[in-house]
Amino acid sequence: MKLKSMSRLANWHSSFTYPERYFDIGVAEHLSKYLLQDENQKDVLAVLDVGCSTGIALKTTKEFFSKYGIKLDVTGIDVRNFVKDAAEKNLDTFILGDFFEIDLSKRFDVIICTNMLLNMKLEKIVKALKKMALLLTPNGCLITNTYSFTTTSTKKEFLTQLDYSFKLLKSMKYGWNGIYQEFRRQEHEMIVRRMKSFVGKNQVFLFIDMMLKNWNELSQKDKTFLVFAEYLCRLLGYVGNKPKNRNPSIKG
């Protein structure tokens, strides 16, 4: 059984892409660790954000590292047209389109991909990881929060996520500000524990092999339960996070 596509449920609106997001979910921490271990650091690092939304989180990250003399040239890709104007202001380069259909000749020192892979079928997750691996420079770093299927108890994982989802819905009594604050708290707890970084394409391909092995070793019951758990938790999260309007609230 394959992971079903849940993009309509899990594709958070751009209003939840706030300036400090990459610090809250651990992207900036993984980037810092990579920079510390990179002995041949370039004058300017080329960074690609796949599924960048308005680009405000990457813009804030770029400004933070510039204070320490680290320059980032930031490129973003997103398929949603309504983020285009904001993303073009926030990023050095913005590409509107489907990542799988875009032909990029440039190679990147750092590639960031958060949440996008969680919306895809297993075969598309693999396809995306392979493409990103080939877009890395020889010692480039991929930062992502994709699945690894190493959780031995899918029931425990499900109950944890379900608890988060109900807390989010419960926070509605405090208004949209309460929902926003609860969402950010959950992102810190849920996404940080899934965030990973890989240096070099070989590490990415090794992870893909491990991920597929872990998935294939799950029982049919666990696979079915995992698909159901993800679908239900994302449905509850989507309902709890639905914004008042459809306009990006953060322009940068």
Rosetta blueprint (number, residue, H / E / L):
1 M L
2 K L
3 L L
4 K L
5 S L
6 M L
7 S H
8 R H
9 L H
10 A H
11 N L
12 W L
13 H L
14 S H
15 S H
16 F H
17 T L
18 Y L
19 P L
20 E L
21 R H
22 Y H
23 F H
24 D H
25 I L
26 G L
27 V H
28 A H
29 E H
30 H H
31 L H
32 S H
33 K H
34 Y H
35 L H
36 L H
37 Q H
38 D L
39 E L
40 N L
41 Q L
42 K L
43 D L
44 V E
45 L E
46 A E
47 V E
48 L E
49 D E
50 V E
51 G L
52 C L
53 S L
54 T L
55 G L
56 I H
57 A H
58 L H
59 K H
60 T H
61 T H
62 K H
63 E H
64 F H
65 F H
66 S H
67 K L
68 Y L
69 G L
70 I L
71 K E
72 L E
73 D E
74 V E
75 T E
76 G E
77 I E
78 D E
79 V L
80 R L
81 N H
82 F H
83 V H
84 K H
85 D H
86 A H
87 A H
88 E H
89 K H
90 N H
91 L L
92 D L
93 T E
94 F E
95 I E
96 L E
97 G L
98 D L
99 F L
100 F L
101 E L
102 I L
103 D L
104 L L
105 S L
106 K L
107 R L
108 F E
109 D E
110 V E
111 I E
112 I E
113 C E
114 T L
115 N L
116 M H
117 L H
118 L H
119 N H
120 M L
121 K L
122 L H
123 E H
124 K H
125 I H
126 V H
127 K H
128 A H
129 L H
130 K H
131 K H
132 M H
133 A H
134 L H
135 L H
136 L E
137 T E
138 P E
139 N E
140 G E
141 C E
142 L E
143 I E
144 T E
145 N L
146 T L
147 Y L
148 S L
149 F L
150 T L
151 T L
152 T L
153 S L
154 T H
155 K H
156 K H
157 E H
158 F H
159 L H
160 T H
161 Q H
162 L H
163 D H
164 Y H
165 S H
166 F H
167 K H
168 L H
169 L H
170 K H
171 S H
172 M H
173 K H
174 Y H
175 G H
176 W H
177 N H
178 G H
179 I H
180 Y H
181 Q H
182 E H
183 F H
184 R H
185 R H
186 Q H
187 E H
188 H H
189 E H
190 M H
191 I H
192 V H
193 R L
194 R L
195 M L
196 K E
197 S E
198 F E
199 V E
200 G L
201 K H
202 N H
203 Q H
204 V H
205 F H
206 L H
207 F H
208 I H
209 D H
210 M H
211 M H
212 L H
213 K H
214 N H
215 W H
216 N H
217 E H
218 L L
219 S L
220 Q H
221 K H
222 D H
223 K H
224 T H
225 F H
226 L H
227 V H
228 F H
229 A H
230 E H
231 Y H
232 L H
233 C H
234 R H
235 L H
236 L H
237 G H
238 Y H
239 V H
240 G H
241 N H
242 K L
243 P L
244 K L
245 N L
246 R L
247 N L
248 P L
249 S L
250 I L
251 K L
252 G L
